[in-house]
């Protein structure tokens, strides 16, 4: 039983190490989301607009069904 457990442990550790990406650069600096106007619009303004439109649409359909 002990050799089987060792083989399973060895195979899982090798499989998990084989899945680690090697050619992706690793930056430790914080991401600058507020560096450009496009990022501000994409990550802040657009979700707020979509959320507001969703709640207006939901309120409108609730009023029609009542």
VENUR-V259434 format. One line per field, one symbol per residue. ss: DSSP state (2 for helix, 1 for strand, 0 for the rest). Layout:
ss = ???
This chain:
ss = 022222222222222222000000000000000000222222222222222222222222222220
